[in-house]
Amino acid sequence: MSKELFGSSTAEKVLLFMFVYEDGYATEIAKTFSVSLNMIQKQLLKFEEGGILVNRLRGKVKLFYWNPRYPFLTELKSLLAKIYKYLPDNEKEKYYIKRTRPRRSGKPT
Protein backbone atom coordinates (compact mmCIF):
# COMPACT_ATOMS: atom_id res chain seq x y z
CA MET A 1 0.00 0.00 0.00
CA SER A 2 2.69 2.49 0.97
CA LYS A 3 5.87 0.77 -0.17
CA GLU A 4 6.50 3.59 -2.66
CA LEU A 5 6.48 6.06 0.22
CA PHE A 6 8.93 4.06 2.36
CA GLY A 7 11.07 2.74 -0.49
CA SER A 8 10.35 -0.97 -0.14
CA SER A 9 7.76 -3.39 1.12
CA THR A 10 10.22 -4.57 3.77
CA ALA A 11 10.51 -1.05 5.17
CA GLU A 12 6.73 -0.75 5.23
CA LYS A 13 6.36 -4.08 7.05
CA VAL A 14 9.00 -3.22 9.65
CA LEU A 15 7.48 0.18 10.38
CA LEU A 16 3.95 -1.20 10.65
CA PHE A 17 5.18 -3.98 12.92
CA MET A 18 6.90 -1.41 15.13
CA PHE A 19 3.77 0.75 15.11
CA VAL A 20 1.56 -2.10 16.30
CA TYR A 21 3.92 -3.73 18.83
CA GLU A 22 6.15 -0.75 19.82
CA ASP A 23 9.26 -2.95 19.79
CA GLY A 24 10.59 -6.06 18.13
CA TYR A 25 13.62 -8.03 17.09
CA ALA A 26 14.73 -9.13 13.65
CA THR A 27 13.90 -12.84 13.92
CA GLU A 28 10.40 -12.15 15.23
CA ILE A 29 9.65 -9.70 12.40
CA ALA A 30 11.14 -12.01 9.74
CA LYS A 31 9.03 -14.96 10.95
CA THR A 32 5.88 -12.85 11.10
CA PHE A 33 6.13 -11.86 7.43
CA SER A 34 8.03 -14.91 6.11
CA VAL A 35 10.78 -12.61 4.86
CA SER A 36 14.50 -13.34 4.96
CA LEU A 37 16.17 -12.41 8.22
CA ASN A 38 18.94 -10.61 6.34
CA MET A 39 16.46 -8.20 4.69
CA ILE A 40 14.85 -7.37 8.03
CA GLN A 41 18.21 -6.86 9.74
CA LYS A 42 19.36 -4.49 7.00
CA GLN A 43 16.15 -2.50 7.23
CA LEU A 44 16.33 -2.25 11.02
CA LEU A 45 19.92 -1.01 10.76
CA LYS A 46 18.90 1.61 8.17
CA PHE A 47 16.19 2.89 10.50
CA GLU A 48 18.67 2.90 13.36
CA GLU A 49 21.24 4.84 11.31
CA GLY A 50 18.48 7.29 10.36
CA GLY A 51 17.65 7.84 14.02
CA ILE A 52 14.12 6.43 13.79
CA LEU A 53 14.84 3.34 15.89
CA VAL A 54 17.25 2.53 18.69
CA ASN A 55 18.13 -0.81 20.22
CA ARG A 56 19.01 -2.40 23.51
CA LEU A 57 20.00 -5.91 24.43
CA ARG A 58 17.51 -8.12 26.20
CA GLY A 59 19.64 -11.08 27.07
CA LYS A 60 21.26 -12.02 23.76
CA VAL A 61 18.49 -10.45 21.67
CA LYS A 62 18.88 -7.03 20.09
CA LEU A 63 15.48 -5.42 20.68
CA PHE A 64 14.57 -2.41 18.53
CA TYR A 65 12.15 0.31 19.60
CA TRP A 66 11.19 3.85 18.64
CA ASN A 67 13.75 6.56 19.27
CA PRO A 68 11.90 9.05 21.51
CA ARG A 69 14.27 11.80 20.33
CA TYR A 70 13.43 11.38 16.64
CA PRO A 71 12.02 14.81 15.66
CA PHE A 72 9.26 13.46 13.39
CA LEU A 73 8.17 10.53 15.55
CA THR A 74 4.68 11.89 16.23
CA GLU A 75 4.10 12.57 12.53
CA LEU A 76 5.48 9.18 11.49
CA LYS A 77 3.27 7.34 13.97
CA SER A 78 0.28 9.37 12.80
CA LEU A 79 0.97 8.38 9.20
CA LEU A 80 1.42 4.73 10.19
CA ALA A 81 -1.87 4.84 12.12
CA LYS A 82 -3.66 6.00 9.00
CA ILE A 83 -1.98 3.32 6.86
CA TYR A 84 -2.86 0.65 9.43
CA LYS A 85 -6.46 1.83 9.52
CA TYR A 86 -6.85 1.13 5.80
CA LEU A 87 -5.21 -2.31 5.80
CA PRO A 88 -7.62 -5.12 4.95
CA ASP A 89 -8.93 -6.92 8.03
CA ASN A 90 -7.52 -10.26 6.90
CA GLU A 91 -4.03 -8.74 6.67
CA LYS A 92 -4.38 -7.25 10.16
CA GLU A 93 -5.40 -10.64 11.56
CA LYS A 94 -2.61 -12.46 9.72
CA TYR A 95 0.28 -10.21 10.69
CA TYR A 96 -0.63 -7.81 13.46
CA ILE A 97 -2.74 -9.69 15.98
CA LYS A 98 -0.73 -12.06 18.12
CA ARG A 99 -2.81 -15.00 19.14
CA THR A 100 -2.29 -16.14 22.69
CA ARG A 101 -4.26 -18.89 24.28
CA PRO A 102 -5.93 -18.09 27.57
CA ARG A 103 -4.35 -19.64 30.62
CA ARG A 104 -5.89 -22.98 31.50
CA SER A 105 -8.15 -22.66 34.54
CA GLY A 106 -6.75 -24.22 37.68
CA LYS A 107 -3.18 -24.06 36.38
CA PRO A 108 -0.75 -23.04 39.15
CA THR A 109 0.94 -19.66 38.73
C-alpha positions, -999 to 999 in steps of 0.1 A, spaced: 0 0 0 27 25 10 59 8 -2 65 36 -27 65 61 2 89 41 24 111 27 -5 104 -10 -1 78 -34 11 102 -46 38 105 -10 52 67 -8 52 64 -41 71 90 -32 96 75 2 104 39 -12 106 52 -40 129 69 -14 151 38 8 151 16 -21 163 39 -37 188 61 -7 198 93 -30 198 106 -61 181 136 -80 171 147 -91 137 139 -128 139 104 -122 152 97 -97 124 111 -120 97 90 -150 109 59 -128 111 61 -119 74 80 -149 61 108 -126 49 145 -133 50 162 -124 82 189 -106 63 165 -82 47 148 -74 80 182 -69 97 194 -45 70 161 -25 72 163 -22 110 199 -10 108 189 16 82 162 29 105 187 29 134 212 48 113 185 73 104 176 78 140 141 64 138 148 33 159 173 25 187 181 -8 202 190 -24 235 200 -59 244 175 -81 262 196 -111 271 213 -120 238 185 -105 217 189 -70 201 155 -54 207 146 -24 185 121 3 196 112 39 186 138 66 193 119 90 215 143 118 203 134 114 166 120 148 157 93 135 134 82 105 156 47 119 162 41 126 125 55 92 115 33 73 140 3 94 128 10 84 92 14 47 102 -19 48 121 -37 60 90 -20 33 69 -29 6 94 -65 18 95 -68 11 58 -52 -23 58 -76 -51 49 -89 -69 80 -75 -103 69 -40 -87 67 -44 -72 102 -54 -106 116 -26 -125 97 3 -102 107 -6 -78 135 -27 -97 160 -7 -121 181 -28 -150 191 -23 -161 227 -43 -189 243 -59 -181 276 -44 -196 306 -59 -230 315 -82 -227 345 -67 -242 377 -32 -241 364 -7 -230 392 9 -197 387 
